[in-house]
Amino acid sequence: MLSVRLGRIDRVLYHLTAWASAPRKLVTGGRTLRLDGYQLQPINTIEVLGLGGERLTLLVIPPHTSADNAHTAMMSAAEPNNVASTDGLLMTSERDRVWRTQASNAQKRWESTSDTTMSRERVQG
């Protein structure tokens, strides 16, 4: 239970393009949580913030990860004083990291082009 470590949870941070669109707020258990997507939030992580400023970063295991690799990553992430990077925990290769960066950049270009086209259509319409 996250509330045992953080107290009342106030915000959840996620990588903006790694998840489907989400509402800005979520009401659960009679409480309102803020959901904030950021480009700079590390991919494969979710950060949970308590009302008092406490933070906990959670590792998100990609669905295509083998059970053995997922278990190894979770056990490593849970070790006290662990300072491994997300890519290190997930054993992401340099090739995968480059592909992920290229895919993310292509998505950003596509979204910016779509926004520009839509803006022009509104002005011309």
C-alpha positions in Angstrom: 0.0 0.0 0.0 1.5 3.3 -1.1 -0.4 5.3 1.5 1.6 3.5 4.3 4.9 5.0 2.9 3.6 8.3 1.5 0.5 9.2 3.6 -2.3 10.7 1.5 -1.4 10.6 -2.2 -1.7 13.9 -4.0 -0.2 13.5 -7.5 0.9 10.9 -10.0 3.5 11.8 -12.6 3.9 9.8 -15.8 5.7 10.1 -19.2 3.3 12.0 -21.4 3.7 10.0 -24.6 4.2 6.6 -23.0 0.5 6.4 -21.8 -2.9 6.9 -23.3 -4.4 10.3 -22.7 -5.6 10.7 -19.1 -7.8 13.2 -17.3 -6.0 15.9 -15.2 -7.7 14.7 -12.1 -9.0 11.3 -10.8 -11.5 10.9 -8.0 -11.0 7.6 -6.0 -12.1 6.7 -2.5 -13.5 10.2 -2.1 -10.2 11.8 -2.8 -9.0 13.7 -5.8 -5.6 12.9 -7.3 -3.8 15.1 -9.9 -2.5 13.2 -12.9 0.4 15.0 -14.6 2.1 13.9 -17.8 5.6 15.2 -18.5 8.0 14.8 -21.4 10.9 14.6 -19.0 9.5 11.9 -16.8 11.6 8.8 -17.4 9.9 6.3 -19.6 8.8 3.1 -17.7 8.4 5.0 -14.4 5.5 6.5 -12.5 6.2 8.9 -9.7 3.8 9.0 -6.8 3.8 12.1 -4.5 2.3 12.3 -1.1 0.6 15.4 0.2 3.5 16.1 2.5 6.1 16.0 -0.3 7.2 12.4 0.0 8.0 10.7 -3.3 8.1 7.1 -4.5 9.2 6.2 -8.0 7.7 3.0 -9.4 9.2 0.9 -12.2 6.8 -0.1 -14.9 7.7 -3.3 -16.6 6.9 -3.4 -20.3 4.3 -6.1 -21.2 6.7 -7.8 -23.7 9.3 -8.5 -20.9 9.8 -12.2 -20.1 8.7 -13.3 -16.7 12.3 -14.0 -15.6 13.6 -10.6 -16.7 10.6 -8.9 -15.1 11.3 -10.7 -11.8 15.0 -9.8 -11.9 14.2 -6.1 -12.7 11.7 -5.9 -9.8 14.0 -7.5 -7.3 16.9 -5.2 -8.3 14.7 -2.1 -8.2 13.5 -3.1 -4.7 17.0 -3.4 -3.3 17.8 -0.7 -0.6 20.0 2.2 -1.9 19.6 1.0 -5.5 20.9 3.7 -8.0 20.5 1.7 -11.2 18.9 3.5 -14.2 15.6 2.5 -15.6 17.3 1.2 -18.7 19.8 -0.7 -16.6 17.0 -2.3 -14.5 15.1 -3.3 -17.6 18.3 -4.4 -19.4 17.5 -2.1 -22.3 20.1 -2.4 -25.0 21.7 0.6 -26.7 19.8 -0.4 -29.9 16.5 -0.5 -28.1 17.2 2.9 -26.5 18.0 4.5 -29.9 14.9 3.0 -31.4 12.7 4.3 -28.6 14.2 7.8 -28.9 13.6 7.8 -32.7 10.0 6.6 -32.3 9.4 9.2 -29.6 10.9 12.0 -31.8 8.8 10.8 -34.8 5.7 11.0 -32.7 6.5 14.5 -31.5 7.0 15.6 -35.1 3.8 14.0 -36.3 1.9 15.7 -33.4 3.4 19.1 -34.1 2.6 18.8 -37.8 -1.0 17.7 -37.0 -1.5 20.7 -34.6 -0.1 23.1 -37.3 -2.4 21.6 -40.0 -5.4 21.8 -37.7 -4.7 25.4 -36.8 -4.4 26.4 -40.5 -7.7 24.6 -41.3 -9.4 26.5 -38.5 -8.0 29.9 -39.7 -8.9 29.2 -43.3 -12.3 27.7 -42.5 
